[in-house]
Amino acid sequence: MTGSRAASPDSAQLDAALRAHHAGGDAPVLSALHEQAAALMTDPTARRFHLTHAWVHALVAGDEARIATLEHQLRALDGL
């Protein structure tokens, strides 16, 4: 994962899952994983990074509800 985060077994597992799914292109899974990663970030830039990736994968998946939620979060962080 990119950015400031608290070191924990959960973050290590999440990092491994992101790496494992990256090549597969499973947009819904990648969106959810990046959203989880964003929740662990303490740095706003790192949080925006993961939320942006989650948003792009949600767009690819066509998940309108997740797109709207992520856009709201990104706007709140001046990410859109």
C-alpha positions as CSV (number, residue, x, y, z in Angstrom):
1,M,0.0,0.0,0.0
2,T,1.1,3.5,-0.7
3,G,1.2,6.2,2.0
4,S,1.2,6.5,5.8
5,R,-0.5,3.7,7.6
6,A,-0.5,2.0,10.9
7,A,1.6,-1.2,10.7
8,S,-0.6,-4.2,11.6
9,P,-1.3,-7.7,10.5
10,D,-4.5,-6.4,8.8
11,S,-2.6,-3.9,6.7
12,A,0.0,-6.6,5.7
13,Q,-2.9,-8.9,4.6
14,L,-4.5,-6.0,2.7
15,D,-1.3,-5.2,1.0
16,A,-0.9,-8.8,0.0
17,A,-4.5,-9.0,-1.3
18,L,-4.0,-5.8,-3.4
19,R,-0.8,-7.2,-4.9
20,A,-2.5,-10.5,-5.6
21,H,-5.6,-9.1,-7.3
22,H,-3.8,-6.3,-9.2
23,A,-2.9,-8.5,-12.2
24,G,-6.3,-10.2,-12.3
25,G,-8.2,-7.0,-13.0
26,D,-11.2,-7.9,-10.8
27,A,-12.6,-4.4,-10.6
28,P,-15.2,-4.9,-7.8
29,V,-12.6,-6.7,-5.6
30,L,-9.9,-4.1,-6.3
31,S,-12.4,-1.2,-5.6
32,A,-13.2,-2.7,-2.2
33,L,-9.6,-3.4,-1.3
34,H,-8.5,0.1,-2.2
35,E,-11.5,1.5,-0.2
36,Q,-10.3,-0.6,2.8
37,A,-6.7,0.6,2.3
38,A,-8.0,4.2,2.3
39,A,-9.6,3.7,5.7
40,L,-6.2,2.8,7.1
41,M,-4.4,5.9,5.8
42,T,-3.6,8.7,8.2
43,D,-2.2,11.0,5.5
44,P,-4.9,12.7,3.4
45,T,-2.8,12.4,0.2
46,A,-2.5,8.6,0.7
47,R,-6.2,8.4,1.5
48,R,-7.0,10.2,-1.8
49,F,-4.7,7.9,-3.7
50,H,-6.5,4.8,-2.6
51,L,-10.0,6.4,-2.9
52,T,-9.2,7.4,-6.4
53,H,-8.1,3.9,-7.3
54,A,-11.3,2.5,-5.6
55,W,-13.4,5.0,-7.7
56,V,-11.7,4.1,-11.0
57,H,-12.3,0.4,-10.3
58,A,-15.9,1.1,-9.4
59,L,-16.3,3.0,-12.7
60,V,-14.9,0.0,-14.5
61,A,-17.3,-2.3,-12.6
62,G,-20.3,0.0,-13.2
63,D,-21.1,0.0,-9.5
64,E,-23.2,3.2,-9.4
65,A,-23.7,3.1,-5.6
66,R,-20.0,2.7,-4.9
67,I,-19.2,5.4,-7.5
68,A,-21.5,7.9,-5.8
69,T,-20.1,7.1,-2.3
70,L,-16.5,7.4,-3.4
71,E,-17.1,10.6,-5.3
72,H,-18.6,12.1,-2.1
73,Q,-15.6,11.0,-0.1
74,L,-13.2,12.3,-2.7
75,R,-14.9,15.7,-2.9
76,A,-14.7,16.0,0.9
77,L,-10.9,15.5,0.6
78,D,-10.6,17.9,-2.4
79,G,-9.8,14.9,-4.6
80,L,-12.4,15.7,-7.3
